[in-house]
Amino acid sequence: MYSDLIITVSPNYAKEIMTPEYGELLDGLLRENRSRVYGVINALDYEVFNPKTDPNLAENYEIGEWNKRKKNKAELQKRFGMKQGNDYFLIGIVSRLVEQKGFDLLLPVLESLLKELRLQLVVVGSGESKYMSFFQNLEKNHPGQVAAHLTFDKILPHLVYAGADAVLIPSRFEPSGLTQMEAMRYGCVPIARKTGGLADTVEDYNGAENSGTGFLFESFDSLPLIVAITRAYENFYNSDAWNGIQSRAMKKDFSWGHSAMQYGKLFKTASALAAVMKTEL
């Protein structure tokens, strides 16, 4: 109520929190103060997340060095005891396994997708027991196709980003999200729900315009999720299209330089507003 500025971690989320769905009963207050509400997207440490120098990879690589990147896929499959081969579409999940992250959408459909598609799934994360049990059972029922590492790990996600073809982020809500930015840095294509910071950082693929950095779906429903996964799956087998998506994703700049400049401008704005208020008082 008394802030000079209200800043959250993405422009889209700044809009969403002014709605009843996302406002947590503060939406009315935020709408009254909409002229003071801003969003600045989170950012990455580009020295830590750098496929060219990352010591946690089987092979370092840059944009366009797709054969080198494939060695990380082979290493990821080997480490998790999965069937070997680049012709599998390998999806990674790196996440807290909680309701917010949207995994309820997967519960009724993932079994069928695994049976129908030449699909592999690697899950890294921990959280609520119902989701952990779900992925444990999938691993048991689909050996060589599904693998789960259900404990927190700082290092393993780097290999997942470097080796998986896509990363799945079906979040119910996501103020900013770092997973999609970390994955894109490594050429791992996001399949994500168009919400919060995901909508600000992932551009939906458009084959006609040869644009986009990932595959988005909007409604929080299993069917649009299936459509997004299927679109990604089909385009994966068109290497020119897929490599183009990877290249555009890796070229995106999510380093702190841009975000820090935005924060600097907003702090100056807040300081100026405070000075005006002090003068008026």
N, C-alpha and C positions, 0 to 999 in steps of 0.2 A: 504493500500500500504506500510505503514511503520511499521506495527506491527511485533514484534518478533515472536509472535504466534497468530493464529486465532482460537478461541475456541467457539463452539456452543454446544447446549444442548442435543445432542445425536450423536453417531457415524454414524448412517445411514443418518441423516439429514446433517451431514458434507459432505457426498458424494453427496446427492441430490442437495445441493446448487451449485455444480459445473456443473449442467446441465441447459440448457436454460429454462426448465419447472419450476424449482424452484429457479433459480439464481437471479431473479429480475434485470437482465442486469449486474450483477456482476460475472456471471459464468466464463467468460473469465479470469478476474483478479484472481479469486479464483483458477482456474486451473493452472495458472502460478505460484501460490504460494502453490500448493497442499502439498508440503513437510512440510508446516507450519500450515496446517489446521487439527484440532483435534475436536473430539466430546466427551463430558462427559455427561452421562445421569443424568437428574435431580433426586432428591430423596425426601423422606418423613420424617417427624418427627414421629418416631414410638411411641412416647408417646401420641401424639394427635390422631393418627390413630392406635388404638389397640382394637380389639373386646373383649379382655379379661378384659379391664378396662374402656372402653368408657362409660361415664355416659349418653349418648344420646340414648342408646339402651334399648329395652324392656327386653332383657336378654343378659348377657355377655356370651361369649363362646370362645372355643379354637378349633384348628384343630381336627376334628373327632366328635365334639359335635353337630352333625347335627340336632338333635331334639331341642336343645336349639336355634339353628339358626332359625329353623322354627317358633319359637315364635316371632321373629322379622318380619318374613314374614306376619304372622297373624296380628301383630300390624300395619305394613305398609298398608295392605289391609283395616284394620279397620279405620285408620286415614284418608285414602283417599276415604272412602265410597265405596270400591270395593267388589265384590263378594268374599266370604271367601273360602279358600281351597288350600291345597298345590299342588293339581293336575293341577292348572293353572301354565303355564310357564310365570313368571313375569319378564319383562324386564324393566330396569330403564334407563333413560337418565338424566344425570347430566351435564349441559353444558351451555355455552353461545349459544344462538340460532341465529347463524350467518352463512353466506355462507361457510366460511372456514371449519365449522364442518360437512359439507357433508349432510345436511338434505334435499337437493334437491333430493337425491336418494330415500328418503322415500315418497315424495309427490305422485308419481304415483302408489305406490305398497302397502302402509301400510293399506289402507282400505280393500283391498282384503285379506291380511294376517290376519287381525283381524276377518274377516268373516269365514275364512277357518280353522284357528288354535285355539286351546284352549289357547289363549294368553291374557296376561294383560300387560298394559303399564303405567308406572309412569314417568312423565316428570317434572324435576325441573330445572328452569333456566329462563332467560329473554333475549331479543334481538330484532331482526328485526321483524316488524309487520307481514310480510307474514308467518313466521314460527309460531309466537304466535297465529295468527288466525287459522292456520292449526291445531294446537294441541287443541285449544279451540273447534273447530268444531268437531274434533274426540271425544273429551270428551262428547260433547252434543249428538253425534250420537251413542256413545257406552257407555252409563252409566253403571257403575259397572265393565267396562272392561278397560277404559282409564281414567286417572286422571292427571291433570296438575296443577302445582304450579308455575305460571309464574312470579315470582319475585325472586330476589337474596336471598339466605338463606344459612348461614354458617353451621347451625346445621342439617337441614333435610337431606342433602346428606349422613350423617353417617348412618341414619336409612335405606335409600335407599340401600346403599352398604351392610348393614347387612341383609336386608330383601328380596331384589330382587335376582332372580336366575342368571340374567345376566345383563351386562351393555352394551349399544349400543354406538359405537364410529365410525361412518362412515366417518371420516374426509377427506376433500379434500387434506389437508396437515396438518402435526402436528409435529413441531420441536422436541418436547419431549412428552408432554402430562403427566398430573398427574392423570387424572381420572382413567385410567386403572390400575395404581399402587395402588391408594387408594382402588379401588374396589377389586383387587386381595388380598389385605391385609385382607379383610373381607370375602373372599370366594365367591365373586360375579364375575362370569366368563365373561371376555370381549368378545364381538363380534365386531371386529374392522377391519378397512382397514389397509393393510400392507404398511404403509408409515411412514417416519420419525421415531420418538422415539417409535411409536407403534410397528414397526417391530423389534426394539431392545429389547422390554420388554415383548411381548406376543408371545408365541410359539404355532403354530397351532396344534390342537389336531390330533393325529394319533392313531386310535384305535388298529391297528395291533401291534404297538410298545408300546402301553399303555403309551404314552407320550403327552405332550402339556398342556398348561395352558389357552387356549382360542380358538376362531374360527376366522380365518383371511380370508379376500378376498382382491384381488390385484387391479383389474381394477376398475376405478371410474365409475361404472355402476350399475343400479338397480338390474340386474339379478344376478351377483355374490353376491350382498348383500342378496338377497332372499335365495340363496343357503347356505350362511353362517348362516343365522337365522334358516333355516330349519334343517341344521346339528346340531346346538345347541339344537333346539327343540326336535329332535329325541333322542339325547343322554341324554337329561334331564330325560327322562322316563326310562333310564337304570341307576338305582341309584348307582350301583357299579362304572360304568364308570364316572358318573357325580361327585360322591364324590371323585374319584381319581383326576379329573381335579381340583376340589376345593382345595384339599389337596396340590397339586403341586403349585397351584397359591399362597396359603397362605404361603408356605415355601420359596417363592422367597424373596430375601433380597434386598429391595429398600431403605434401611436406608442410612444416609449420610456418614457412615463410609467409604464405598467403594469409593463413588464419591469424598469425601474430599481427600482421599489418591491420587486419580488420579489428582486432581487439584494441590495438593502439588508437585507431580512429574513434572507437566507441568510448574508450576511457577519456579521451580529450573532450568528446561530446558531453559525457557525464560531468566532467570537471567544469565545463563551461556552464552547464545547467545549474550546478551547485553554486557557482559564483553568482549567477543571476538571482537565485533564490536568496542567497545571503544578503545581496544588495537590497532586494525588496523588503526583507525583514528588518 
